[in-house]
Amino acid sequence: MKKLKLKAFVLLMVVMMGLTLVPSLYAAERYENAPGTTPTNVDIACSISADKKTLSPGDKVTVSVDVTKLPDNGLGMCAFSMRLCYDANQLTINKTKVGVKEVYDVVPGPVGTELNLDTGNAVVADEKGMDGYKRISLAFYKDAAFANATETGNVFTVSFTVNENASGDVDVFLITDEKMESNDEGNGFAVSGIKQTENGYEADTAVSYYVDTTGLDGMEVPVPLEGIEFKDELGGKVDLDKTTKKSFDLSPYVELVPSNTTEDDDLEWSSDKPEIASVDTNGVVTAVGNGTANVTVKCGEFSATIPVNVTTSVGSLTFTQSNYTVNFEETRNLKDELTVNPEDAVYDKIEWSSDKPEIASVDENGVVTGVAKGTANITARVGNVSKTVAVTVAVPLKSITLSTDTVTVYKGKSETVVVTPQPEGAVWETLEASLNSGAEFAEVKEVSNGVQITGVKEGNAVVAISVNGNQTGDLYKLVNVVVKENRVTSATITNEEGAELLRGETLEMKGEFEVEEPGVESTDDTTMKWESLNPEIATVDENGVVTGVKEGTATIRLTVAGQTDEYVVTVKEVHVDGIVISEDTLTELEALESLTVGDTIKVPFTVTPEGTITDTVEEILEFINVEYDEDLVDVTVEYNKETGEGVLTITVKAAGETSVVVTGGDPESEEATSYEFVLNCVEPVEEVPEEEIPETGDMPVAMIAIVMTISLAGVVASKKIFVK
């Protein structure tokens, strides 16, 4: 027994510590019964009540806590605490009184006597987290000797005095603190039970509770209602928009005067125009239609009214189609295709714009006009809401125009009749061309930009042009065709008359021709054909280049498309008639005294007449005659026609006196030019030691004499050669 009581005492101390320490650390909450609990399905049931409900300042009111049910499950000792909370602004505690002494032993608390209470187990303190509220904490335990006791009744009572400034609801309630609770729910009690088991007495906290607080309902110091109004922060009105702000809760903005009135605070709501703004029983006003409605809230005999302005802004814009087509120079009213959502939206105007007005323009009324072929984006805008739709401008083909309706074309040539679709930008699907008449005179074919007409022979034809298969109307046109032949009427050699050529020289012939239609290309073959009627005198090639062949006259003929013209060319010849050795060269040769075997001398010369000659190099060399003794000397002759210079080369072969005679032209002719070189040729001199050389005085070792004779008479030579 002592052991049991010791456990009970320890348990009670734990409870008391919870009463005094833990609430200072944690904020309390109002007690609520655990879900599903009733006074009959719990272990412990209590009730809390007041001896009167309607109070006045200075009144005494007693609050009682009674146990209505005790555990019947064999629970041994039961220790628990209660924490009763009251509004210290309205109530002042007088004293507490413990009841059912025979059931519960009460252990005096440390501060009870200081509170002038008739029991020492009550603790009064400010309640943390609940400004102006205080709590009364009391602890009890049931002795194990009464393990099966079922006594119920008053646990304790508290006497309060109503403060002079009290008004409105008088607040008294149990609080919970989860940090103190021994059960999971938290129900206004800190409870521990001791249960006897085969191992002895053990703690048992699985105890359920229920507290009936209906005895406190309606406890108040009556405060009469003096009025009702809407808070100033509403600004005296409510604006609703069916698109952006369709409803609004007015209830938080209602003020009762005074705010702590104890009269029935049920609010009644109404709207004088529910078709504009409706209001439900909770004060939520909803926009219905455009306009202004007066919403009234009523409490008792008092009411307040506030205007509710309802508008409908534009939420979206939609077109009936995703894109539209309008023909060139035609219109389409897109306003008729546009829907403003919602239907009753209120707006000033619709603004229209085109991103490519050069293709499709739009006026202020939404009328789109096709300006040019292409696609433009048309935008409708209301405020910040816009919608864009693509508009394609089509250009339907209405007619065609021709670059000409009469064509003159020459045989073998082509002319194009340009076909242009109308209006500009339109296109055709098919284009066909045919000959209505004169098929033997012309040919036709379709080209990208129209019809090409080619002349076949002289005559007249009619070409029919049909677009998209139309055989009549503006898509069907006729073209008159005249085919001509532009013949060559004359050919003319344009070189100046009296041309003279030296043999071997060339002359470029030039010619021209005339046609029936000047400025128009001839249909005849206009190739210039050249012919020499005297090719033995002068020849002519296909390009009209004449070459002199020999002295005489030659006729050159030009033929163009059967038309001819002739031209006479005179060919002349200029032959070499002599040779000339310069005086300087002759002077240098005369200064030579002798030649040694093996020596070579070169004698430059020119021919006469000066200037261009007709002879070839072969003919010139054949013209120059050289006579010499081939046993003593060797002679060669060279001539360059481009420079007009020649060289006579004499090489000494053996010693002796000889002569070289050079004649230009026929030696028998009186006009022949002749040069004779008399040469003294000696053997080479052997070198003799100086002491062996005999004295010769002033006499030279050898004498070389070169005698040159220039005459017009022939010279007899021992050898005559012709070097080519």
Buried (B, 14 or more C-beta within 10 A) or exposed (E): EEEBEEBBBEBBEBBBEBBBEBBEEEEBBEBBBBEEBEBEEBBBBBBBBBEEBEBEEEBEBBBBBBBBBBBEEEBBBBBBBBBBBBBBBBBBBBBBBBBBEEBBBBBEBEBBEEBEBEBBBBBBBEBBEBEEBBBBBBBBBBBBEBBEBEEBEEBBBBBBBBBEEBBBBBBBBBBBBEBBBBBEBBBBBBBBBBBBEEEEBEEBEEBBBBBBBEBBEEBBBEBEBEBBBBEEEEEEEBEBBBBEBBBBEBBEBBEBEBEEBBBEEEBEBBBBBBEBBBBEEEBBBBBBBBBBBBBBBBBBEBBBEBBBBBBBBBBBBEBEEEEBEBBBEEBBEBBEBBEBBEEEBBEEEBEBBBEBBEBBBBEEEBBBBBBBBBBBBBBBBBEEBBBEBBBBBBBEBBBBEBBEEEBBBBBBBBBBBEBBBBBEBBEBEEBBBEBEBBEEBBBBEBBEEBBBBBBBEEBEBBBBBBBBEBEEEEBBBEBBBBBBBBBBBEBBBEBEEEBEBBBBBEBEBEBEBBBBBEEEEBBBEBEBBBEBEBEEBBBBEEEBEBBBBBBBEBBBBBBBBEBBBEBBBBBBBBBBBBBBBEEEBBEEBEEBEBBBBEBEBEBEBBBBEEEEBBBEBEEBBBBBBBBBBEEBBBBBBBBEBEEEEBEBBBBBBEBBBBBBBBBBBEBEBEEBBBBBBBBBBBEEEEEEEEEEEEEEEEEEEEEBEBEEEEEEEBBEBEEEBEBE
